[in-house]
Amino acid sequence: MQCRDILTRLLAFDTVSSKPNVDLMQYVQDLLTAAGVASVLIPGIGGKANLYATVGPADVGGVMLSGHTDVVPVEGQAWTKPA
């Protein structure tokens, strides 16, 4: 799979914070699995999930990266144009 195809698919997920993210997390987990990366999908509440992945040896120190997959909805915001 090409990088452009992956990005196109990632951008197609509706990631508004009020909606479930399990489909996105499963897609990313599938990509990691295909690349030989071990990961665990951790179910949450309301169709939410976290994904924990380990790359490299487990017996030495490493680096932890943390991120999020959601965006804040624009409905109900007080602004009408960019600042």
Secondary structure, 3 states (H helix, E strand, C coil): CCHHHHHHHHHHCCCECCCCCHHHHHHHHHHHHHCCCEEEEEECCCCCEEEEEECCCCCCCCCCCCCCCCECCCCCCCCCCCC
